[in-house]
Amino acid sequence: MPIWTWLFDSPASTLTTFPRSKVCSFVDSTTRKSLNYNTVAEFSTYASTVLSRHHGLQPGETVCFFSHNTIWYPVAMFAALRSGGVISGASPSYTEDEMTFALKTVNAKYIFTVPGSVEIAVAAAARAGIPKDKIFLLEGMRAGYKTLKELVEVGRREQTQMPAFDLGGRDSGEVCAYLSFSSGTTGLPKAVMISHRNMIAQLIQVASEKASDVDKLIAALPFFHIVGLAFSLHLPIVQNCDLVLMRAFTFPSFLATIETFRIPEVTLAPPILLRLTRDPSVRSYDLSCVRRWHTGAAPLSRDLIRELARRFPEAGIKHGYGLTENCGGVTVTPVTGYGYENAHTVGKLLRSTSVRIVGERGQDLGPYRQGEIWCKGPQVTMGYLNASDATKNTFMEDGWLRTGDLGCMDEEGTLTITGRIKDLVKVKGISVSPAEIEELLMDHSAVEECAVVGVPDAVSGEAPRAFVVLKEEARARGETSVDEVGRQLVRMVREKKYRPKWLRGGVVFLEELPRNPSGKILRRVLVAMGDLAVVVEPEAQFEEERKGSGNELDRKNSMRAGWFGQEKAKL
């Protein structure tokens, strides 16, 4: 069945199983205004009727959402879904060019936006061939534009409501409901086609892992991202818990929202976890309500886990792993495993999900052997829109999805993420894992965070280069200290890793690492910086390099090195 029917009008629906007085709500953390899920269903029905009858929305047409988080976002989204529309979210920070690209890529026919984004929306719509009368406001008012509230009121006065979209005998796994852009960490983002079945399956899988103390969730991540789409706009309805949304993220408002609404499970990106351990302002807020920090997108360093355990001893970590191409979730930490001792892993497989760890030659690898993660399950999506080559390279004909991520599993089926294949640095044909070097660099007392990428090298093909953000106290000591830290980092890697892993590309110090909205480091941006930012040039430090086969550490490591530069992933 379609997602709207399953959520709001089926025997499994929260609206069916709970009395109206017990049904939870979308809540605006700033204004305190709310819409319970019954009201969302009613308003989306009215708006759906008007969109179809008066504005011509046809099943299969794409409706783009260009807005910050608001309680009216789900009303319009579910209205479009009820009419058979396809939902595509866009970042409210997009420029006109970026928005034009998004609209053209998904062939959008309608736009929902907010007053502050109208100018860019109109300009991009004109370039994409979308008439002005197909642009609606989710909230607020602007002369010449219809608002969602107007659609709702007109629909309320209709004598009858349009019936909800029906699949017409088609398989729910073959009908696209959402076009969600991939992260774009390695190039232009692609539109991932998510079916009705994909979303329903994912929600059932994740809802079954709910802890008993979760009565409300926080939406600090944007709705246009797969995490916001699946786990903020849909999952709270399935679990019947309140969703407290932030219109825009600031660290103080984030902390205040947790404190005010007493959020027990907080979903956040790894960079915000790091800030929780570093920012002294955190002590000004009462976060004793937090039972666990729910994160994903990147592995957590040992140093960060230790610091979280020290700062928040009564809490724990719920880690998950997934990507847009599998609707957001493959694994999650089980309810019994929230202790910090498990925080370096990303949990166990969701129901009806399989994973393979695949080596260079396509062979399945055993426990603790590092390889590419392949996954299979009902949440694996339909492929990329109008990108047949990319789809063929990622989505296998037998249902397996090649994630491009590196990881390993233990004997009990717990998954650990160690990096990405595209991030591997090829040094004289040997694959070097940035994550391994990054973990070592994080042991330095002055390092706040870091990323290692490969840069062109005339001798080796590529050479590892470290981009480092220093802790505030280290930056305060000045340039001399910074240069010394760089030399120390180069020596540290040279002393503890074998030759291909040495930082021949240098060390670069930045104020912050470039990231996408979900917190993933944009390594392509780092590579594009070229040599302009290198402040520690290590080449002179390698002039006395031993000739021949090298030292004992070199020999041992070179014998062990395989496809990924190591025999076993270090847990």
PyMOL commands that set and color helices and strands:
alter all, ss='L'
color gray80, all
select helices_A, chain A and resi 3-8+14-17+20-22+37-55+73-82+96-106+115-128+132-134+148-156+172-174+196-207+226-231+235-239+251-261+270-278+280-284+302-311+324-326+335-337+340-342+388-394+421-423+434-441+472-476+479-496+499-501+523-528+538-542+552-560
alter helices_A, ss='H'
color red, helices_A
select strands_A, chain A and resi 25-28+34-36+62-66+86-90+108-113+135-137+146-147+176-181+191-195+216-219+242-245+265-267+292-295+317-321+331-332+348-349+354-358+371-376+383-384+401-409+415-420+425-427+430-432+447-457+461-470+507-509
alter strands_A, ss='S'
color yellow, strands_A
deselect
rebuild
show_as cartoon
